[in-house]
Amino acid sequence: MGTIGQLDDTDIDLAIDERDEGERRALELANRIRLVAAEDPARAQELVDELIVALDQALGGTFREHLDGAARGVAERALARSLTS
């Protein structure tokens, strides 16, 4: 990478397209959840569960179909808990 004036071009964080912007925002969200988890793991799990429920609602109840393995199990538990709350 080169230097432009006083600015190193590696410091420029511009999204090339909407997919890149979405990925950047997802990574930022994941980082924030990690920060919460470091301070309060139970609260972080609550936030993740709420996010799973909201995504499932936004996708018309099909969110779990996009997951497999452990992630699907976590989603199934979160969605089951949401029905009993």
PDB file of N, CA, C and O in Angstrom, chain B, residues numbered from 101:
ATOM      1  N   MET B 101       0.832  -1.178   0.000  1.00  0.00           N
ATOM      2  CA  MET B 101       0.000   0.000   0.000  1.00  0.00           C
ATOM      3  C   MET B 101       0.878   1.242   0.000  1.00  0.00           C
ATOM      4  O   MET B 101       1.988   1.234   0.531  1.00  0.00           O
ATOM      5  N   GLY B 102       0.377   2.282  -0.588  1.00  0.00           N
ATOM      6  CA  GLY B 102       1.159   3.502  -0.703  1.00  0.00           C
ATOM      7  C   GLY B 102       0.714   4.552   0.275  1.00  0.00           C
ATOM      8  O   GLY B 102      -0.221   4.360   1.053  1.00  0.00           O
ATOM      9  N   THR B 103       1.402   5.662   0.220  1.00  0.00           N
ATOM     10  CA  THR B 103       1.072   6.784   1.080  1.00  0.00           C
ATOM     11  C   THR B 103       0.620   7.939   0.220  1.00  0.00           C
ATOM     12  O   THR B 103       1.247   8.261  -0.789  1.00  0.00           O
ATOM     13  N   ILE B 104      -0.475   8.563   0.626  1.00  0.00           N
ATOM     14  CA  ILE B 104      -1.000   9.728  -0.077  1.00  0.00           C
ATOM     15  C   ILE B 104      -0.872  10.893   0.886  1.00  0.00           C
ATOM     16  O   ILE B 104      -1.616  10.978   1.863  1.00  0.00           O
ATOM     17  N   GLY B 105       0.068  11.792   0.619  1.00  0.00           N
ATOM     18  CA  GLY B 105       0.298  12.892   1.547  1.00  0.00           C
ATOM     19  C   GLY B 105       0.637  12.347   2.911  1.00  0.00           C
ATOM     20  O   GLY B 105       1.579  11.566   3.044  1.00  0.00           O
ATOM     21  N   GLN B 106      -0.109  12.741   3.933  1.00  0.00           N
ATOM     22  CA  GLN B 106       0.096  12.250   5.290  1.00  0.00           C
ATOM     23  C   GLN B 106      -0.772  11.030   5.596  1.00  0.00           C
ATOM     24  O   GLN B 106      -0.690  10.462   6.685  1.00  0.00           O
ATOM     25  N   LEU B 107      -1.596  10.635   4.638  1.00  0.00           N
ATOM     26  CA  LEU B 107      -2.570   9.584   4.860  1.00  0.00           C
ATOM     27  C   LEU B 107      -2.102   8.292   4.217  1.00  0.00           C
ATOM     28  O   LEU B 107      -1.815   8.253   3.021  1.00  0.00           O
ATOM     29  N   ASP B 108      -2.027   7.246   5.007  1.00  0.00           N
ATOM     30  CA  ASP B 108      -1.695   5.926   4.494  1.00  0.00           C
ATOM     31  C   ASP B 108      -2.976   5.348   3.911  1.00  0.00           C
ATOM     32  O   ASP B 108      -4.002   5.331   4.591  1.00  0.00           O
ATOM     33  N   ASP B 109      -2.946   4.877   2.674  1.00  0.00           N
ATOM     34  CA  ASP B 109      -4.187   4.416   2.043  1.00  0.00           C
ATOM     35  C   ASP B 109      -4.776   3.167   2.688  1.00  0.00           C
ATOM     36  O   ASP B 109      -5.898   2.790   2.350  1.00  0.00           O
ATOM     37  N   THR B 110      -4.064   2.512   3.603  1.00  0.00           N
ATOM     38  CA  THR B 110      -4.652   1.386   4.330  1.00  0.00           C
ATOM     39  C   THR B 110      -5.635   1.878   5.384  1.00  0.00           C
ATOM     40  O   THR B 110      -6.422   1.090   5.907  1.00  0.00           O
ATOM     41  N   ASP B 111      -5.599   3.176   5.706  1.00  0.00           N
ATOM     42  CA  ASP B 111      -6.522   3.756   6.678  1.00  0.00           C
ATOM     43  C   ASP B 111      -7.859   4.116   6.062  1.00  0.00           C
ATOM     44  O   ASP B 111      -8.799   4.441   6.787  1.00  0.00           O
ATOM     45  N   ILE B 112      -7.968   4.068   4.765  1.00  0.00           N
ATOM     46  CA  ILE B 112      -9.199   4.435   4.083  1.00  0.00           C
ATOM     47  C   ILE B 112     -10.105   3.207   4.050  1.00  0.00           C
ATOM     48  O   ILE B 112      -9.749   2.170   3.490  1.00  0.00           O
ATOM     49  N   ASP B 113     -11.276   3.342   4.656  1.00  0.00           N
ATOM     50  CA  ASP B 113     -12.222   2.234   4.743  1.00  0.00           C
ATOM     51  C   ASP B 113     -13.473   2.589   3.951  1.00  0.00           C
ATOM     52  O   ASP B 113     -14.475   3.027   4.517  1.00  0.00           O
ATOM     53  N   LEU B 114     -13.407   2.397   2.648  1.00  0.00           N
ATOM     54  CA  LEU B 114     -14.541   2.688   1.788  1.00  0.00           C
ATOM     55  C   LEU B 114     -15.131   1.391   1.267  1.00  0.00           C
ATOM     56  O   LEU B 114     -14.412   0.500   0.815  1.00  0.00           O
ATOM     57  N   ALA B 115     -16.441   1.300   1.337  1.00  0.00           N
ATOM     58  CA  ALA B 115     -17.098   0.118   0.801  1.00  0.00           C
ATOM     59  C   ALA B 115     -17.095   0.194  -0.721  1.00  0.00           C
ATOM     60  O   ALA B 115     -17.406   1.235  -1.300  1.00  0.00           O
ATOM     61  N   ILE B 116     -16.744  -0.910  -1.359  1.00  0.00           N
ATOM     62  CA  ILE B 116     -16.731  -0.954  -2.810  1.00  0.00           C
ATOM     63  C   ILE B 116     -18.153  -1.124  -3.333  1.00  0.00           C
ATOM     64  O   ILE B 116     -18.516  -0.526  -4.346  1.00  0.00           O
ATOM     65  N   ASP B 117     -18.945  -1.920  -2.662  1.00  0.00           N
ATOM     66  CA  ASP B 117     -20.339  -2.085  -3.047  1.00  0.00           C
ATOM     67  C   ASP B 117     -21.165  -2.369  -1.797  1.00  0.00           C
ATOM     68  O   ASP B 117     -20.630  -2.428  -0.690  1.00  0.00           O
ATOM     69  N   GLU B 118     -22.464  -2.543  -1.981  1.00  0.00           N
ATOM     70  CA  GLU B 118     -23.344  -2.753  -0.832  1.00  0.00           C
ATOM     71  C   GLU B 118     -23.006  -4.017  -0.064  1.00  0.00           C
ATOM     72  O   GLU B 118     -23.146  -4.047   1.158  1.00  0.00           O
ATOM     73  N   ARG B 119     -22.564  -5.061  -0.751  1.00  0.00           N
ATOM     74  CA  ARG B 119     -22.194  -6.304  -0.077  1.00  0.00           C
ATOM     75  C   ARG B 119     -21.022  -6.051   0.872  1.00  0.00           C
ATOM     76  O   ARG B 119     -21.027  -6.529   2.006  1.00  0.00           O
ATOM     77  N   ASP B 120     -20.028  -5.308   0.415  1.00  0.00           N
ATOM     78  CA  ASP B 120     -18.888  -4.983   1.272  1.00  0.00           C
ATOM     79  C   ASP B 120     -19.332  -4.162   2.478  1.00  0.00           C
ATOM     80  O   ASP B 120     -18.843  -4.374   3.587  1.00  0.00           O
ATOM     81  N   GLU B 121     -20.254  -3.228   2.265  1.00  0.00           N
ATOM     82  CA  GLU B 121     -20.758  -2.410   3.362  1.00  0.00           C
ATOM     83  C   GLU B 121     -21.496  -3.296   4.363  1.00  0.00           C
ATOM     84  O   GLU B 121     -21.327  -3.137   5.571  1.00  0.00           O
ATOM     85  N   GLY B 122     -22.304  -4.218   3.875  1.00  0.00           N
ATOM     86  CA  GLY B 122     -23.019  -5.126   4.762  1.00  0.00           C
ATOM     87  C   GLY B 122     -22.069  -5.998   5.562  1.00  0.00           C
ATOM     88  O   GLY B 122     -22.283  -6.228   6.753  1.00  0.00           O
ATOM     89  N   GLU B 123     -21.028  -6.479   4.916  1.00  0.00           N
ATOM     90  CA  GLU B 123     -20.036  -7.306   5.611  1.00  0.00           C
ATOM     91  C   GLU B 123     -19.307  -6.496   6.672  1.00  0.00           C
ATOM     92  O   GLU B 123     -19.071  -6.989   7.775  1.00  0.00           O
ATOM     93  N   ARG B 124     -18.949  -5.257   6.349  1.00  0.00           N
ATOM     94  CA  ARG B 124     -18.271  -4.393   7.313  1.00  0.00           C
ATOM     95  C   ARG B 124     -19.161  -4.150   8.529  1.00  0.00           C
ATOM     96  O   ARG B 124     -18.692  -4.189   9.666  1.00  0.00           O
ATOM     97  N   ARG B 125     -20.441  -3.900   8.285  1.00  0.00           N
ATOM     98  CA  ARG B 125     -21.365  -3.643   9.393  1.00  0.00           C
ATOM     99  C   ARG B 125     -21.572  -4.900  10.234  1.00  0.00           C
ATOM    100  O   ARG B 125     -21.686  -4.808  11.456  1.00  0.00           O
ATOM    101  N   ALA B 126     -21.621  -6.075   9.601  1.00  0.00           N
ATOM    102  CA  ALA B 126     -21.764  -7.332  10.333  1.00  0.00           C
ATOM    103  C   ALA B 126     -20.550  -7.578  11.218  1.00  0.00           C
ATOM    104  O   ALA B 126     -20.690  -8.012  12.362  1.00  0.00           O
ATOM    105  N   LEU B 127     -19.367  -7.304  10.697  1.00  0.00           N
ATOM    106  CA  LEU B 127     -18.144  -7.476  11.491  1.00  0.00           C
ATOM    107  C   LEU B 127     -18.116  -6.511  12.668  1.00  0.00           C
ATOM    108  O   LEU B 127     -17.669  -6.864  13.759  1.00  0.00           O
ATOM    109  N   GLU B 128     -18.595  -5.296  12.442  1.00  0.00           N
ATOM    110  CA  GLU B 128     -18.661  -4.311  13.521  1.00  0.00           C
ATOM    111  C   GLU B 128     -19.640  -4.767  14.604  1.00  0.00           C
ATOM    112  O   GLU B 128     -19.353  -4.633  15.794  1.00  0.00           O
ATOM    113  N   LEU B 129     -20.788  -5.302  14.200  1.00  0.00           N
ATOM    114  CA  LEU B 129     -21.760  -5.813  15.156  1.00  0.00           C
ATOM    115  C   LEU B 129     -21.181  -6.977  15.957  1.00  0.00           C
ATOM    116  O   LEU B 129     -21.341  -7.035  17.176  1.00  0.00           O
ATOM    117  N   ALA B 130     -20.512  -7.898  15.274  1.00  0.00           N
ATOM    118  CA  ALA B 130     -19.896  -9.034  15.956  1.00  0.00           C
ATOM    119  C   ALA B 130     -18.862  -8.561  16.969  1.00  0.00           C
ATOM    120  O   ALA B 130     -18.773  -9.109  18.067  1.00  0.00           O
ATOM    121  N   ASN B 131     -18.091  -7.561  16.610  1.00  0.00           N
ATOM    122  CA  ASN B 131     -17.090  -7.029  17.536  1.00  0.00           C
ATOM    123  C   ASN B 131     -17.756  -6.407  18.763  1.00  0.00           C
ATOM    124  O   ASN B 131     -17.280  -6.583  19.885  1.00  0.00           O
ATOM    125  N   ARG B 132     -18.844  -5.690  18.553  1.00  0.00           N
ATOM    126  CA  ARG B 132     -19.547  -5.086  19.689  1.00  0.00           C
ATOM    127  C   ARG B 132     -20.119  -6.158  20.614  1.00  0.00           C
ATOM    128  O   ARG B 132     -20.078  -6.016  21.836  1.00  0.00           O
ATOM    129  N   ILE B 133     -20.650  -7.226  20.031  1.00  0.00           N
ATOM    130  CA  ILE B 133     -21.179  -8.321  20.857  1.00  0.00           C
ATOM    131  C   ILE B 133     -20.045  -8.959  21.655  1.00  0.00           C
ATOM    132  O   ILE B 133     -20.235  -9.311  22.819  1.00  0.00           O
ATOM    133  N   ARG B 134     -18.869  -9.113  21.048  1.00  0.00           N
ATOM    134  CA  ARG B 134     -17.716  -9.654  21.776  1.00  0.00           C
ATOM    135  C   ARG B 134     -17.344  -8.766  22.953  1.00  0.00           C
ATOM    136  O   ARG B 134     -17.018  -9.265  24.030  1.00  0.00           O
ATOM    137  N   LEU B 135     -17.392  -7.457  22.756  1.00  0.00           N
ATOM    138  CA  LEU B 135     -17.073  -6.529  23.843  1.00  0.00           C
ATOM    139  C   LEU B 135     -18.061  -6.670  24.987  1.00  0.00           C
ATOM    140  O   LEU B 135     -17.667  -6.673  26.153  1.00  0.00           O
ATOM    141  N   VAL B 136     -19.342  -6.787  24.660  1.00  0.00           N
ATOM    142  CA  VAL B 136     -20.358  -6.992  25.692  1.00  0.00           C
ATOM    143  C   VAL B 136     -20.111  -8.324  26.393  1.00  0.00           C
ATOM    144  O   VAL B 136     -20.198  -8.406  27.618  1.00  0.00           O
ATOM    145  N   ALA B 137     -19.802  -9.367  25.624  1.00  0.00           N
ATOM    146  CA  ALA B 137     -19.573 -10.701  26.194  1.00  0.00           C
ATOM    147  C   ALA B 137     -18.413 -10.698  27.176  1.00  0.00           C
ATOM    148  O   ALA B 137     -18.437 -11.417  28.175  1.00  0.00           O
ATOM    149  N   ALA B 138     -17.402  -9.896  26.895  1.00  0.00           N
ATOM    150  CA  ALA B 138     -16.254  -9.829  27.805  1.00  0.00           C
ATOM    151  C   ALA B 138     -16.666  -9.250  29.158  1.00  0.00           C
ATOM    152  O   ALA B 138     -16.122  -9.633  30.194  1.00  0.00           O
ATOM    153  N   GLU B 139     -17.615  -8.337  29.144  1.00  0.00           N
ATOM    154  CA  GLU B 139     -18.070  -7.694  30.373  1.00  0.00           C
ATOM    155  C   GLU B 139     -19.225  -8.443  31.038  1.00  0.00           C
ATOM    156  O   GLU B 139     -19.281  -8.554  32.262  1.00  0.00           O
ATOM    157  N   ASP B 140     -20.155  -8.961  30.206  1.00  0.00           N
ATOM    158  CA  ASP B 140     -21.373  -9.567  30.738  1.00  0.00           C
ATOM    159  C   ASP B 140     -21.855 -10.657  29.773  1.00  0.00           C
ATOM    160  O   ASP B 140     -22.696 -10.395  28.913  1.00  0.00           O
ATOM    161  N   PRO B 141     -21.325 -11.876  29.916  1.00  0.00           N
ATOM    162  CA  PRO B 141     -21.681 -12.953  28.990  1.00  0.00           C
ATOM    163  C   PRO B 141     -23.182 -13.244  28.911  1.00  0.00           C
ATOM    164  O   PRO B 141     -23.697 -13.539  27.832  1.00  0.00           O
ATOM    165  N   ALA B 142     -23.879 -13.164  30.030  1.00  0.00           N
ATOM    166  CA  ALA B 142     -25.317 -13.438  30.019  1.00  0.00           C
ATOM    167  C   ALA B 142     -26.061 -12.400  29.181  1.00  0.00           C
ATOM    168  O   ALA B 142     -26.967 -12.747  28.423  1.00  0.00           O
ATOM    169  N   ARG B 143     -25.687 -11.146  29.314  1.00  0.00           N
ATOM    170  CA  ARG B 143     -26.330 -10.076  28.527  1.00  0.00           C
ATOM    171  C   ARG B 143     -26.016 -10.251  27.048  1.00  0.00           C
ATOM    172  O   ARG B 143     -26.884 -10.040  26.201  1.00  0.00           O
ATOM    173  N   ALA B 144     -24.794 -10.633  26.733  1.00  0.00           N
ATOM    174  CA  ALA B 144     -24.427 -10.860  25.333  1.00  0.00           C
ATOM    175  C   ALA B 144     -25.280 -11.975  24.747  1.00  0.00           C
ATOM    176  O   ALA B 144     -25.728 -11.868  23.605  1.00  0.00           O
ATOM    177  N   GLN B 145     -25.518 -13.052  25.510  1.00  0.00           N
ATOM    178  CA  GLN B 145     -26.361 -14.147  25.016  1.00  0.00           C
ATOM    179  C   GLN B 145     -27.784 -13.666  24.793  1.00  0.00           C
ATOM    180  O   GLN B 145     -28.423 -14.050  23.814  1.00  0.00           O
ATOM    181  N   GLU B 146     -28.287 -12.829  25.693  1.00  0.00           N
ATOM    182  CA  GLU B 146     -29.629 -12.258  25.515  1.00  0.00           C
ATOM    183  C   GLU B 146     -29.706 -11.465  24.211  1.00  0.00           C
ATOM    184  O   GLU B 146     -30.674 -11.585  23.461  1.00  0.00           O
ATOM    185  N   LEU B 147     -28.685 -10.660  23.949  1.00  0.00           N
ATOM    186  CA  LEU B 147     -28.661  -9.855  22.728  1.00  0.00           C
ATOM    187  C   LEU B 147     -28.624 -10.735  21.481  1.00  0.00           C
ATOM    188  O   LEU B 147     -29.319 -10.468  20.501  1.00  0.00           O
ATOM    189  N   VAL B 148     -27.808 -11.783  21.530  1.00  0.00           N
ATOM    190  CA  VAL B 148     -27.726 -12.705  20.390  1.00  0.00           C
ATOM    191  C   VAL B 148     -29.074 -13.390  20.179  1.00  0.00           C
ATOM    192  O   VAL B 148     -29.538 -13.514  19.046  1.00  0.00           O
ATOM    193  N   ASP B 149     -29.701 -13.834  21.264  1.00  0.00           N
ATOM    194  CA  ASP B 149     -31.005 -14.476  21.154  1.00  0.00           C
ATOM    195  C   ASP B 149     -32.035 -13.517  20.548  1.00  0.00           C
ATOM    196  O   ASP B 149     -32.822 -13.914  19.688  1.00  0.00           O
ATOM    197  N   GLU B 150     -32.030 -12.259  20.995  1.00  0.00           N
ATOM    198  CA  GLU B 150     -32.960 -11.266  20.452  1.00  0.00           C
ATOM    199  C   GLU B 150     -32.696 -11.027  18.965  1.00  0.00           C
ATOM    200  O   GLU B 150     -33.629 -10.861  18.180  1.00  0.00           O
ATOM    201  N   LEU B 151     -31.436 -11.011  18.595  1.00  0.00           N
ATOM    202  CA  LEU B 151     -31.071 -10.826  17.189  1.00  0.00           C
ATOM    203  C   LEU B 151     -31.563 -12.001  16.347  1.00  0.00           C
ATOM    204  O   LEU B 151     -32.081 -11.804  15.248  1.00  0.00           O
ATOM    205  N   ILE B 152     -31.403 -13.212  16.855  1.00  0.00           N
ATOM    206  CA  ILE B 152     -31.860 -14.403  16.138  1.00  0.00           C
ATOM    207  C   ILE B 152     -33.371 -14.337  15.931  1.00  0.00           C
ATOM    208  O   ILE B 152     -33.860 -14.606  14.834  1.00  0.00           O
ATOM    209  N   VAL B 153     -34.101 -13.983  16.970  1.00  0.00           N
ATOM    210  CA  VAL B 153     -35.560 -13.898  16.865  1.00  0.00           C
ATOM    211  C   VAL B 153     -35.954 -12.824  15.843  1.00  0.00           C
ATOM    212  O   VAL B 153     -36.844 -13.044  15.022  1.00  0.00           O
ATOM    213  N   ALA B 154     -35.300 -11.678  15.895  1.00  0.00           N
ATOM    214  CA  ALA B 154     -35.620 -10.599  14.949  1.00  0.00           C
ATOM    215  C   ALA B 154     -35.304 -11.009  13.512  1.00  0.00           C
ATOM    216  O   ALA B 154     -36.078 -10.717  12.600  1.00  0.00           O
ATOM    217  N   LEU B 155     -34.179 -11.679  13.307  1.00  0.00           N
ATOM    218  CA  LEU B 155     -33.834 -12.137  11.955  1.00  0.00           C
ATOM    219  C   LEU B 155     -34.831 -13.177  11.461  1.00  0.00           C
ATOM    220  O   LEU B 155     -35.200 -13.178  10.287  1.00  0.00           O
ATOM    221  N   ASP B 156     -35.264 -14.059  12.352  1.00  0.00           N
ATOM    222  CA  ASP B 156     -36.237 -15.070  11.971  1.00  0.00           C
ATOM    223  C   ASP B 156     -37.553 -14.412  11.561  1.00  0.00           C
ATOM    224  O   ASP B 156     -38.174 -14.818  10.578  1.00  0.00           O
ATOM    225  N   GLN B 157     -37.971 -13.409  12.305  1.00  0.00           N
ATOM    226  CA  GLN B 157     -39.201 -12.693  11.963  1.00  0.00           C
ATOM    227  C   GLN B 157     -39.055 -11.966  10.625  1.00  0.00           C
ATOM    228  O   GLN B 157     -39.965 -11.982   9.796  1.00  0.00           O
ATOM    229  N   ALA B 158     -37.909 -11.336  10.429  1.00  0.00           N
ATOM    230  CA  ALA B 158     -37.675 -10.591   9.185  1.00  0.00           C
ATOM    231  C   ALA B 158     -37.657 -11.516   7.968  1.00  0.00           C
ATOM    232  O   ALA B 158     -38.013 -11.107   6.862  1.00  0.00           O
ATOM    233  N   LEU B 159     -37.240 -12.758   8.181  1.00  0.00           N
ATOM    234  CA  LEU B 159     -37.153 -13.711   7.078  1.00  0.00           C
ATOM    235  C   LEU B 159     -38.373 -14.635   7.025  1.00  0.00           C
ATOM    236  O   LEU B 159     -38.330 -15.695   6.399  1.00  0.00           O
ATOM    237  N   GLY B 160     -39.444 -14.230   7.678  1.00  0.00           N
ATOM    238  CA  GLY B 160     -40.678 -14.991   7.617  1.00  0.00           C
ATOM    239  C   GLY B 160     -40.593 -16.372   8.241  1.00  0.00           C
ATOM    240  O   GLY B 160     -41.254 -17.306   7.787  1.00  0.00           O
ATOM    241  N   GLY B 161     -39.778 -16.505   9.283  1.00  0.00           N
ATOM    242  CA  GLY B 161     -39.663 -17.771   9.990  1.00  0.00           C
ATOM    243  C   GLY B 161     -38.708 -18.767   9.353  1.00  0.00           C
ATOM    244  O   GLY B 161     -38.743 -19.955   9.671  1.00  0.00           O
ATOM    245  N   THR B 162     -37.853 -18.289   8.453  1.00  0.00           N
ATOM    246  CA  THR B 162     -36.947 -19.214   7.745  1.00  0.00           C
ATOM    247  C   THR B 162     -35.478 -19.031   8.098  1.00  0.00           C
ATOM    248  O   THR B 162     -34.614 -19.623   7.451  1.00  0.00           O
ATOM    249  N   PHE B 163     -35.180 -18.227   9.109  1.00  0.00           N
ATOM    250  CA  PHE B 163     -33.776 -17.949   9.427  1.00  0.00           C
ATOM    251  C   PHE B 163     -32.985 -19.220   9.692  1.00  0.00           C
ATOM    252  O   PHE B 163     -31.872 -19.369   9.187  1.00  0.00           O
ATOM    253  N   ARG B 164     -33.534 -20.129  10.468  1.00  0.00           N
ATOM    254  CA  ARG B 164     -32.817 -21.357  10.831  1.00  0.00           C
ATOM    255  C   ARG B 164     -32.438 -22.191   9.616  1.00  0.00           C
ATOM    256  O   ARG B 164     -31.466 -22.944   9.660  1.00  0.00           O
ATOM    257  N   GLU B 165     -33.198 -22.063   8.535  1.00  0.00           N
ATOM    258  CA  GLU B 165     -32.905 -22.818   7.319  1.00  0.00           C
ATOM    259  C   GLU B 165     -31.586 -22.391   6.667  1.00  0.00           C
ATOM    260  O   GLU B 165     -31.027 -23.117   5.845  1.00  0.00           O
ATOM    261  N   HIS B 166     -31.101 -21.209   7.041  1.00  0.00           N
ATOM    262  CA  HIS B 166     -29.849 -20.688   6.491  1.00  0.00           C
ATOM    263  C   HIS B 166     -28.642 -21.101   7.327  1.00  0.00           C
ATOM    264  O   HIS B 166     -27.508 -20.746   7.007  1.00  0.00           O
ATOM    265  N   LEU B 167     -28.889 -21.850   8.398  1.00  0.00           N
ATOM    266  CA  LEU B 167     -27.827 -22.234   9.327  1.00  0.00           C
ATOM    267  C   LEU B 167     -27.642 -23.744   9.336  1.00  0.00           C
ATOM    268  O   LEU B 167     -28.518 -24.497   8.910  1.00  0.00           O
ATOM    269  N   ASP B 168     -26.488 -24.170   9.828  1.00  0.00           N
ATOM    270  CA  ASP B 168     -26.263 -25.595  10.030  1.00  0.00           C
ATOM    271  C   ASP B 168     -25.402 -25.801  11.261  1.00  0.00           C
ATOM    272  O   ASP B 168     -24.849 -24.849  11.811  1.00  0.00           O
ATOM    273  N   GLY B 169     -25.292 -27.030  11.682  1.00  0.00           N
ATOM    274  CA  GLY B 169     -24.430 -27.373  12.806  1.00  0.00           C
ATOM    275  C   GLY B 169     -24.809 -26.666  14.091  1.00  0.00           C
ATOM    276  O   GLY B 169     -25.986 -26.520  14.420  1.00  0.00           O
ATOM    277  N   ALA B 170     -23.784 -26.230  14.811  1.00  0.00           N
ATOM    278  CA  ALA B 170     -23.971 -25.595  16.113  1.00  0.00           C
ATOM    279  C   ALA B 170     -24.790 -24.312  16.018  1.00  0.00           C
ATOM    280  O   ALA B 170     -25.595 -24.018  16.901  1.00  0.00           O
ATOM    281  N   ALA B 171     -24.586 -23.551  14.947  1.00  0.00           N
ATOM    282  CA  ALA B 171     -25.331 -22.293  14.788  1.00  0.00           C
ATOM    283  C   ALA B 171     -26.830 -22.558  14.704  1.00  0.00           C
ATOM    284  O   ALA B 171     -27.635 -21.811  15.261  1.00  0.00           O
ATOM    285  N   ARG B 172     -27.196 -23.626  14.004  1.00  0.00           N
ATOM    286  CA  ARG B 172     -28.617 -23.962  13.893  1.00  0.00           C
ATOM    287  C   ARG B 172     -29.167 -24.368  15.257  1.00  0.00           C
ATOM    288  O   ARG B 172     -30.295 -24.012  15.599  1.00  0.00           O
ATOM    289  N   GLY B 173     -28.388 -25.106  16.033  1.00  0.00           N
ATOM    290  CA  GLY B 173     -28.817 -25.500  17.370  1.00  0.00           C
ATOM    291  C   GLY B 173     -29.042 -24.298  18.275  1.00  0.00           C
ATOM    292  O   GLY B 173     -30.019 -24.249  19.022  1.00  0.00           O
ATOM    293  N   VAL B 174     -28.139 -23.333  18.207  1.00  0.00           N
ATOM    294  CA  VAL B 174     -28.276 -22.107  19.001  1.00  0.00           C
ATOM    295  C   VAL B 174     -29.539 -21.364  18.586  1.00  0.00           C
ATOM    296  O   VAL B 174     -30.290 -20.889  19.438  1.00  0.00           O
ATOM    297  N   ALA B 175     -29.776 -21.261  17.286  1.00  0.00           N
ATOM    298  CA  ALA B 175     -30.966 -20.575  16.789  1.00  0.00           C
ATOM    299  C   ALA B 175     -32.235 -21.302  17.227  1.00  0.00           C
ATOM    300  O   ALA B 175     -33.206 -20.667  17.638  1.00  0.00           O
ATOM    301  N   GLU B 176     -32.229 -22.619  17.141  1.00  0.00           N
ATOM    302  CA  GLU B 176     -33.405 -23.402  17.557  1.00  0.00           C
ATOM    303  C   GLU B 176     -33.726 -23.138  19.028  1.00  0.00           C
ATOM    304  O   GLU B 176     -34.889 -22.948  19.385  1.00  0.00           O
ATOM    305  N   ARG B 177     -32.705 -23.127  19.880  1.00  0.00           N
ATOM    306  CA  ARG B 177     -32.926 -22.881  21.315  1.00  0.00           C
ATOM    307  C   ARG B 177     -33.463 -21.461  21.547  1.00  0.00           C
ATOM    308  O   ARG B 177     -34.393 -21.266  22.330  1.00  0.00           O
ATOM    309  N   ALA B 178     -32.874 -20.481  20.868  1.00  0.00           N
ATOM    310  CA  ALA B 178     -33.312 -19.098  21.039  1.00  0.00           C
ATOM    311  C   ALA B 178     -34.753 -18.928  20.582  1.00  0.00           C
ATOM    312  O   ALA B 178     -35.545 -18.252  21.239  1.00  0.00           O
ATOM    313  N   LEU B 179     -35.084 -19.533  19.475  1.00  0.00           N
ATOM    314  CA  LEU B 179     -36.449 -19.415  18.965  1.00  0.00           C
ATOM    315  C   LEU B 179     -37.446 -20.151  19.851  1.00  0.00           C
ATOM    316  O   LEU B 179     -38.566 -19.678  20.043  1.00  0.00           O
ATOM    317  N   ALA B 180     -37.060 -21.287  20.385  1.00  0.00           N
ATOM    318  CA  ALA B 180     -37.937 -22.021  21.304  1.00  0.00           C
ATOM    319  C   ALA B 180     -38.175 -21.204  22.572  1.00  0.00           C
ATOM    320  O   ALA B 180     -39.302 -21.134  23.062  1.00  0.00           O
ATOM    321  N   ARG B 181     -37.122 -20.587  23.104  1.00  0.00           N
ATOM    322  CA  ARG B 181     -37.257 -19.758  24.312  1.00  0.00           C
ATOM    323  C   ARG B 181     -38.164 -18.567  24.052  1.00  0.00           C
ATOM    324  O   ARG B 181     -38.924 -18.152  24.928  1.00  0.00           O
ATOM    325  N   SER B 182     -38.082 -18.014  22.837  1.00  0.00           N
ATOM    326  CA  SER B 182     -38.894 -16.835  22.526  1.00  0.00           C
ATOM    327  C   SER B 182     -40.381 -17.174  22.521  1.00  0.00           C
ATOM    328  O   SER B 182     -41.219 -16.317  22.803  1.00  0.00           O
ATOM    329  N   LEU B 183     -40.706 -18.419  22.203  1.00  0.00           N
ATOM    330  CA  LEU B 183     -42.111 -18.838  22.187  1.00  0.00           C
ATOM    331  C   LEU B 183     -42.666 -19.024  23.591  1.00  0.00           C
ATOM    332  O   LEU B 183     -43.874 -18.906  23.799  1.00  0.00           O
ATOM    333  N   THR B 184     -41.800 -19.311  24.553  1.00  0.00           N
ATOM    334  CA  THR B 184     -42.243 -19.524  25.934  1.00  0.00           C
ATOM    335  C   THR B 184     -42.193 -18.261  26.771  1.00  0.00           C
ATOM    336  O   THR B 184     -42.659 -18.255  27.911  1.00  0.00           O
ATOM    337  N   SER B 185     -41.635 -17.189  26.223  1.00  0.00           N
ATOM    338  CA  SER B 185     -41.516 -15.938  26.992  1.00  0.00           C
ATOM    339  C   SER B 185     -42.741 -15.076  26.839  1.00  0.00           C
ATOM    340  O   SER B 185     -42.808 -13.991  27.417  1.00  0.00           O
TER     341      SER B 185
END
